[in-house]
């Protein structure tokens, strides 16, 4: 998985909740912030998921934030 495809996945999941432009900006920023590149480190993805979950609570509530954050990174699996 590359940072671009993870970023695209995050933007697609968050788009309906934040708007397409905001979701894209958030996704690209978080991938850059957590240094997610061509080789995806599961620890970095977990940290990104947790950060994203905390940020989404204000927009969608705690339960939905948890499920959205998990959905954003569900395509990342150890090889």
C-alpha positions in Angstrom: 0.0 0.0 0.0 1.4 3.4 -0.9 0.8 6.7 0.9 -1.2 7.8 -2.1 -3.7 4.9 -2.0 -4.0 5.2 1.8 -4.6 8.9 1.4 -7.2 8.2 -1.2 -8.9 5.7 1.0 -9.1 8.1 3.9 -10.4 10.9 1.7 -13.1 8.6 0.2 -14.3 7.4 3.7 -14.3 10.9 5.2 -15.6 12.8 2.2 -19.3 12.4 3.0 -18.8 13.6 6.5 -16.3 16.4 6.0 -16.7 17.4 2.4 -14.4 16.2 -0.4 -11.8 19.0 -0.2 -11.5 18.9 3.6 -11.3 15.1 3.6 -8.6 15.2 0.9 -6.6 17.8 2.8 -6.9 15.9 6.1 -5.9 12.6 4.4 -2.8 14.0 2.7 -1.7 15.9 5.8 -2.0 12.9 8.1 -0.1 10.6 5.8 2.7 13.2 5.6 2.6 13.8 9.4 2.9 10.1 10.2 5.5 9.5 7.5 3.4 6.9 5.7 5.1 6.1 2.5 5.6 3.1 0.1 6.4 0.8 3.0 3.5 1.1 5.5 4.5 0.6 9.1 1.6 -0.9 11.1 2.6 1.1 14.2 2.4 4.4 12.2 -1.0 3.4 10.8 -2.3 2.6 14.2 -1.1 6.0 15.5 -2.8 7.7 12.5 -6.0 5.8 13.2 -6.1 6.8 16.8 -5.4 10.4 16.1 -8.0 10.5 13.4 -10.6 8.9 15.7 -10.0 11.5 18.4 -10.4 14.3 15.8 -13.6 12.9 14.3 -15.5 12.7 17.6 -16.5 16.4 17.4 -18.0 15.8 14.0 -19.7 12.4 14.2 -19.7 11.3 17.8 -17.5 8.7 19.6 -19.0 5.5 18.2 -19.1 6.7 14.6 -15.6 8.2 14.9 -14.2 4.8 16.0 -15.8 3.0 13.1 -14.8 5.6 10.5 -11.2 5.7 11.7 -11.1 1.9 11.4 -12.6 1.9 8.0 -10.0 4.5 6.8 -7.2 2.1 7.5 -8.9 -1.3 7.0 -7.1 -1.9 3.7 -3.8 -2.0 5.5 -2.9 -5.5 6.5 0.4 -7.0 7.4 2.1 -8.8 4.5 
